[in-house]
Amino acid sequence: MEKTQLASNISNYEDQVVSLEMERIGDTISSLPTEDGWRTLKPLCLYQGFWCFPYYAESIILGQKYYKAEPSDIFVCSAPKSGTTWLKALTFSIVTRTRFNSSSNPLLFQSPHTCMPSFHRSFSKKLDIREPGLPLIASHTPYASLPKSVKDSDCKIVYICRDPRDAFVSLFHYIAKVRPKENEPISLEEAFELYCEGKSLFGPFWDNILGYWRASVERPRKVLFLKYEDMMKDTTLNVKKLAEFVGYPFSLEEEQQGMVQKIIEMCSFEFMSNLEVNKNGISRLATNVENNVFFRKGKVGDWKNHLTPEMANRLDNIIEQKLIGSGLTFNP
């Protein structure tokens, strides 16, 4: 049998598998608790202790059953609005730096979110989500919901977290921009209440953070836990640390040639937010969503401009209570 025919048969078989699985999964999804308070396109559903869109849950279920991790896989993970875009850009640039020059890098023409497959989006379309020659896979999926093969293998996981106060404010503004126009807007106070109850995209946020934090403590060679604030404070140190961890360390020659700084500058908020594709392009992640919604401010401490002292104190207390005994802290 010719290779092209074999490939076609495999593809058709996978399509049939996905179709059958989607029917079964649909029954599971329809029985899950839902939350429509954010008034997004679809209500959130509660799967394995976390809130997500139904189509995310579908992909996660398929991934848990069919994804077989390879030692070379690198999972780029985060809770939503925690530095996801920045981490994707950095890891993509680090891993592909010998493949592209300064004028051919796909990040100049595509959103970072389309430069690597998404674990919680792609399985509803195909079972083999890897892109040839690219070991990167992005995910907001909580650690507990990753496939067993991912957790048991030697593949790498990089996770970035952000001060929950800034992450909440960023999520609120993001939802406001992508919300269907026919849906009534949600107020900051309503959103804050849901966030504190753990009812947010891939929340409770504290469980999302803690899952990866504990995994990084138990297996530091497998899981790298980064803080957005630390990366902003010393970007060079953390980019070199990231490159070393994922197996693409910078050589002394590359450092002397300024490769680290070139990557940092190209992936900076200032540079990327001003690229034409990110100012006026349309996202492939969701229908009619513009790429500019992924670039708001990127500042540390912007929550002070939005949260009242009472709201900040309440969130501080929740964070302290939920993280107690874990060894993980956020600066007040």
N, C-alpha and C positions, 0 to 999 in steps of 0.2 A: 504494500500500500504506500502510495506516495506521501511524502511528509505533509504536503498541503492538505491532502484529504484526511490524514490522521489528525492534523491540527483542527480541521473543520469538525470532525466527528467529536473530538474532545470538547470543543467549544459548544456544540449542540447538546452534548451530554450535560455539561455544566449548566447551560440555560435551563434544561429540563429539571435538574436538581434544584436550582434556585427557585424555579416556578412552583415546584411541589412544596418546598420548604416554606415559601412565602404564604401558601395557603394555610399550613399548620401554624405558622408564626402569627398569622392574622388572628386566629382564635385566641392565642395567648395574649396578644396585645389588647384585644378588645375586652379582656377580663381584668386588666390592670387598673388600679386607682388613677384618677386624672386630676389635674389642677389647671384651671383656665384663667387664673388670676392675672397672669402677665399679658393676657389678651394677644397672644401671638397667632400666627397662621394656624397652628395646631396646638391643642392643649398639651401640657406636659403629662407624661405617664410615669408611674413609679415602677422601675424595674431593678430588682436586686438591691433595693435600698437607695436608689438614685433616681432623680427626676430627669427625663430627657424627652425629646420628641419621639413619637411612635416610629418614624422611619430610622431614627438612630438606634432604637431598641432592636429593630429588625436586623440591622447590620451587625449589631453586637452579638445577637443570638446566632446568626449565621457564622460569624467569625469564631465564636467559642466552639462551634462544632467542626468547622472545616479548616480553619487557619493552622498551618503547620509552620512554626517558626524556624528560621534558619539562623545559624550562629552569626552570620554577617548582618542580620537585621538590626536597624537602629530605630527605636520608637521615640518620637519627639512628642512629649506629652505635657499637658497643662490643664488646669481648670479654665473655663472660658474667661477671656479678658484679663489674663494674668501675664502678658508678655508673649503670647502665642505667636503673633506675627513676627516679632523680633527673633525669637528662638528658631523659628522655621527658616528665616532668611540666613541667620548665622550658620546653622548646621548645614543647610544646602550649600552655602558658599564654601564652607570648610571642606566638605566631602567632595565637591566637584571642582575645586580650584585648579586642578591640572587639566581639566577638560575644556574650560572656557577661558577666554581672555577678557579684558576689561570692557570690550565692546560687544561680546557675544553672550554674556551671562544671561540666562533666561529671566533672572530677576529684574532685568531692565525692561522686559516686555510683558511679564506676567506677574500677577499677584503671588506672593510667597505661598498663599494657600492653594494655588494650582500647580505648584512646582513639585509636590509630592502627594502620593495617594493618601486618602483619609480613611483610617480604620473604621470609624463609625459612620461612614457614608457609602463606601465603595462596594460592600458585600451584597447589597441588594441588586447590584448590576452584574457582578462577576465574582467568582470565588478566588481567582488569582489576581490579587490587587497590586502586586509588586510591579514596578516599572523597570524594564531591562537596564541593568547597569547602575541602578540607584537603590541603595539599601534603606532609604529613609521612608518611614511610615508615620504619619501624624495621627494624634488621637487625644480626645478629651475623655476617653473612656476611663472610669475609675480603675485603680489597680486591681481591685477584687474581681472586676468583670472582664479583665483581659483573659484571653484563652490560656488554658493550662500549659500549652506548649510554649507560650511566650514566657510565662513565669518560671517554667522548668528548664528552659534552654539557656545557652550562653549569650543570647542576643543582648544588646545594650538598650537601656531605657534612660532617657534624659527627661527630667521633669522640672518645670519652672513654676514657682508660686509667686504670689504678690500679696502685699498687705491687703487683707480682705476688705478694708474700707475703700481703698482705691479700686480694687477689683469690682466691688459693688457699684460704685459710681460709673465706672466704665461700662459695666453690663447694662445699667439702667439707660444710659445714652445710646448704647448699641441697639437695644430692644426698641427704643423710641424711633430709631431711624428705619429699622427693618419691619416694624409693625405694619400690617395691612392698613391702608388709609381708612377703610370702612370700620375698623375696630376702634372703639373708644380708647383714648390714651390712658395709661396708668400713671398715677401720680408717684412722685418720689417716695412719699410716705407709705403708699400701698406696696410699692416694690420693696421697700426696706423691711416691712413687716414680713413679707413672703421670704425674703432673703434670711432674716433672722430665724424663721421657722424651718430653714433648710430647703424651702421650696423654690429652687432656682435651677437653671440649666446645668445639669451634671452636679447638682448639689444634693445633700448638704455640702457646702463648700469645705467645712472642717473635715468631713470624712474623706472627701476627694484629696485634700492636702495630706491628711494623716496616713492614708493608704500608701502613698509613694514615699512619705518621710520614713515610715517604719521599714519599708522595703529597702530604702537606702542605708539605714542603720544596720539592718541584718545582712545585706549583700552590697557593700559599697563598691565592689568591682562591677556589679551589674547595673545598679541604679545610681545615677548622679542627680542629686537634688540641688537645684539652684534657686536663689532668691533674686527677684527682679531688682530689688533695691541694692543688693550687693553688686549685681552686674552693672548697674548704672554708676555705682561709686568707683569701681575698678574694672572697667570693661576689658582692658587688655589682659589682665590676670585671668579673668574668667573665660575669655575666649580661648586662651591657650590651654586652660584646664579642660574646657569642653572638647577641643581638638584632640588632646591627649587621651581623654576618656573614650571617645568614639573610635579611636584607632587611626586617626589621621593627624598625628602631631606635626607641628611646624618644625622644619629643620633649621639649624643655625643660619644657613644661607638664606632661607626664606625670611627669617626674622630680620636679618641684616638688609634684605632688599625691601623691607617694609610691607611684606605680605599681610601681616596681622593687622596693621593699621588700615591697609587698603580695604580689607574685608569689613572692619569695624565702620569705616566711613561709608562704604556702599550700603551697609545694612542699617545705618543710622535712621532715626525717625525723620530727621530733616531731609536727608537725601531721598529716601524711599517715598515719603509722603508727597514729594514734589515731582515724582515721575509721572508722565502722562497717563500711563496705565493705571496708576493708583489715584489719580485725580479725577479721571473721566471714564475709566474702564468699567465694564460690568462683570460682576463676580460669576464664576462658573459654579460656585458652591450653592447658590440659591437664585431662583428666578427674580429678575429685576432688582437685585441688590447691587449697589454700586461699590466698587473697591474702596472708595474713600471712607466708608463706614468703619473700616478696620484701622483708620488713622485719625485719632481724635487729638490727644495731647501727649500721651506717653510720659507724663510728669509724675514724680514721686510726691505724695502729699496733697494732690489736688482735691482729695476728699474734704479738706478743710473749707473749701469754697462751696460745699454742697450740704454737708451734714451738720445738724445742730450739735452743740456740746452734749445734749442728752442722748442723741442718736449715736454719737461716737462712743460715749461711755457704755451704752448698752452693748454695742458691738465688741468693744474691748473686753467687757465682762464675759460675753459668750466665748470669745476667742480664748481667753484665759482659762475658762472652765473646761472647754472642750479639749484643749491641748495640754492640760495639766498632767505632769508625769511623763510626757512624751520626749521632753528635751528640746522641743521645737518652740521657738518664741518669735514674736514680732515686736519691734521697737514701738513703744507707745507714742 
